Amino acid sequence: MSSTRILIIGLIMVGLYITQSIALISIRTNPGIFSKLDSISTKTDLILSINNTDPTLEIQKNISKLRPDLDKQVVKLISESILKYSTKFNLPSNLIISIINRESEFEITAKNKSGAEGLMQIMTKVHKDKIKKLDITSKEVFYIDNNIHLGCWILREYYNKSKSIYLALKKYVGGKHPEYIKDILTTYINFDMKGE
């Protein structure tokens, strides 16, 4: 690797580390700090592409850290879908991992009392239009690829309207669960602060 490339990677890492450290310290005292996270989005993906590392393997590693008990084939399928749709909808893959971890703990068939389903807890009654556009049935929402596709699409749509990760997540989780948002963003920040 050339010294210029190493210098660029180093500068990116230092700058983002400082920004994220400030954000993490401020989380407890200033809930509005989450809007500052909007500028911290694809550091991991940028570094992986510069280093020519397979992003799917990195996603698998991060999922396995959260859920070491998951079957390796399931982790691989989830990782492939996260990479595909986080790229398609320009979302940080570690944010999607963090959402899935909090929403369903990577339980593919998770369903809550409100009717949210699958890994990303999709509200099928609310998102009938997207399900129709994907030409899938409500039962097929549980399929890994379909669920992550819908979840990323919904999150991107909410982000486009609010221009804030915090507000997009608030709408995604129904606005009634501030601890969910905090948990998601804390997991996300911890991934990025550790350089994962």
N, C-alpha and C positions, 0 to 999 in steps of 0.2 A: 504494500500500500504506500502511495507517495506521501511525502511529508505534508504537502498541501492538503491532501484529503484528510489526513490525521488532524491537522490544525483546524480544518473546517468542522469536523466531527466534534472535536474538543470544545470549540467555541459554541457550537449549538448546544452541547450537553451542559456546559457551564451556565449559559444564559437561561436555558429552560429549567435547570435545577434551581437556580436562584429564584426565578419566577414562581415555581411550584412550591418552594420552601416558604416563601412569603404567603402564598395562598393557603397552604396547610396551616400555618401558624394563625392566620386570620380567621379560619373557619369557625372557631369557637366563639370569637368575639364579634364577628360581623357576617351575618347571613348573606348580605349583599355581595360578599366576596366571590360567590359562585359565578357571577357574571364575568369576572375576570378570567375564569377558566375557559371561556369561549375561545380565547386566543391560543390555548394550549390544546391542540387537537391531535396532530398526527406525528408527534416527535418519534415515537417508536417506529412507525411505518417509514418515516424518512431515513432514520438511522439504519433500519434493516435493508432498505433499498441501496443505500450507499455501501453497506458492508456486503451486499449480495447474499444475505442470509435468507433462507426460506421462511417467509412470514408465517406459513401454516404451522411449521414446527415450533415457532415462538409462541403462537397462540395455544397450541397443544400443551406446551410447557406451563403457560400461565394458568390454563384451566386445571391442569393436574396439580398445581400448587394449591388451588382452592379446593379441589375435590379429588384427592389422590385415589379414592375408591372407585372412580368411574372406569368403566371398560375402555381400553385403549382405542378400540374401533369406534365407539360412540364419541369419544373425545376427538378423533380424527374427523368424523362426519360433521360434528358441531364446528370444529375449527375451519374446515373448508367452507362451510356456509357463512361463518362470521367473516372470513376473509373476502369472500365473493360479495356479500352485501354491504359490509362496511366500506369496501372500495367503491361499489356502485353508488352508494348514497353519501360518500365522502364523510364517513364517521370514523372516529378512532376505534380500532378493534378492541382495545382494552376497555373502552367505555361499554361496548356491547357485552363483553365478558362480565363486567361489573354489574350490568343490569340483569343479565341472566342469573348470575350468582344470587343476587338479592331477591329477584322475583320468583324464581323456581328452584334454586339450588341445583340447577342442571337436571331437574326431573322432567323428562320429555312429556310425560302424561299429566303434569301438574294441572290442577283445575281448582280455582278458589270459589268461595261462596257467591261472589259477584258474577261469576261466569267467565273470568279470565282464564285462558287456556294456553298450555304449552310452555316451552322454555322462556319466552318473552312475555307470557301472560297476555295474550291478545284477547280483547273484548270483541267477540265475533258479532254480537248484536250491534255494536257501535260501528264496526268496520266492514259491514256487508258489501259496500261498494268496492273496496279493495279486494275482498275475497272473490267477488264476481269478476273483476278485471284480471285476476290471476287464473280465473277459470278453474277454481278448486271448490270442493264442498267444505262445509263447516267442520266435518270430521277430518279432512285433510289439513286443517290448520295445525294439528298436532305433529305433522311431519316436520322433521328438523329444518329442512331447507325452506319450506313454506313459512314456518313460524318465524324464523330469523329474517326472511325476506320481508314479511309483513311488519315485524317489529322495527327493523331499520327504516323501512318506508314511512311508518307512522312517526318515528322519532325525527327523521329528517323533515317531514312536513311540519311538525310542531316547532322544530328549530327555525325553519324558514319563516314561520309566522312571528315568532317571538325574538329571534336573534340572540337567544340566551340558552345555554345548556341547562342552567338551573330551571328556567321557566318551561323549557321543553320537557324536562324530566318531571316537573310538577304536574304538567298536563298528562304526561304518559302514565304516571301512577295514580292519577285521579285527583290530585291536589289535596288529599286528605292524609297523606303519609309523609310528613317532613323528615321523619327518621329514615325512611326508605331512601330519600334523595341524599341525605347526609351519608348513609352507608354506601350507596352507589359511588358517590364522588370520592369518598375516603378510599375505597378500594381502588378506584381508578387512579387517584393521585399516588397511592402507595406503589402501584405498578410502575408508574412513570418515574417516581423518585428513585426507585431501585434500578432504573435503567432497563426495565423488562418490557 
